[in-house]
Amino acid sequence: EIPDKNKKSSSEAPKLKEVKYTSLPENIFVGDTFEISHQSESEVTVTYATSNDEILSVVGNEFTALAEGEVTITATATNGYEEDVQVFTAFITFPFFVLIL
């Protein structure tokens, strides 16, 4: 078998350093949009997914609250060798208005 010069061996695999994420907004209302960003000393690619895209949709790192409910956000960071998974829980509510007559 001829070794592949482009394939890195596991001994060359860089370690995935800690990935830190911004916090979720304290209150998330139907119609709100927000972003989650990350920082790491490693070069990483982060993908985001939600447990229910009818409640909270995601495109890239931008989220849109579509309906009331509880939803889980999963952030998966990878450097091509290792993965780090973080899970966030978001509660989406309807905004409330106080009408003073």
N, C-alpha and C positions, 0 to 999 in steps of 0.2 A: 504494500500500500504506500502510495506517495503522500507525504505530509502536505497539508494545505498551509502555505506560507502566510496567508491572510487570516487564518483562524488563530485566535489567541488561546493559549493554554490557560487552564484554571489558575495556575500559579501566577499568571500575569494579571488576573482579574482585579481591578481596583475595588476597594471596599466602599460600600455605600455609606456616606456619612449622614448624620442626623438631618432630617428634613423638618423644617418648622413651617407652620401654616398660620395665616392670619385667622383671627377669630370670626365666628359667624356674628352677624348683627344681633343685638340683644332682642329686638322685636322684628319679626318678619311678617309682613302683611300680604294678603293676596294682592297681586299687581306689582309688588316690589321686585327690583333686580339688585343683585349684589355680586361681588367677585370674591373668590378665595385665591390668594397668591401664596407662593412658597419661597423659602430661602434654604439653600444648602451649600456646603463647601464642596460637594461633589457636583459634577455635571449630571443632571437628572432630567428625565422627561416625566411629567405628571399628567395622569389622566383622571378625570372625575366622572363618577356615575351616581345616579340617584336610584333609590329603591322603588320610586313611583314617579314616572315622568308626567303623570296627569296632575300631580300635586306640585312638583318642582322640576322644571326642565333645566338642562344644562347644555351649553355650547361652549366648548373650550373650558374656560374657568369662570364663565358668566352664568349665573343662575337666575331664573325667573319663577316667582311664586305664582302658581296658576289656580290653586284651590286650597281650601282649609284642610289641615291634617298634619300627621307626623310622618316624616320621611328621613331616611338614612342617606347620608352622602359618603361615598367611599372614594378616597384619594389614593391612587397607586403611583408611587414614585419608583422609577427604575433607572439604573445606569447601564443596562444591557446585560448585567451579570446577576444582580441582586434586586429584590423588590422590597419596598417598605409600604405597608398599608396602614392608613389612618382612617378612622370612622368617626363621623360627626352626626349628631341627631339634630334635626331642625323641626321646629313647631311653627306651622303656618296658621295664622288666624286672620279673620276679617278685621279690617280697621273699624274702630268704633268712633262714632261721632256723638257729641253732646250738643243737642239743640236747645238753646235757651230762648224761651219766648217772652 
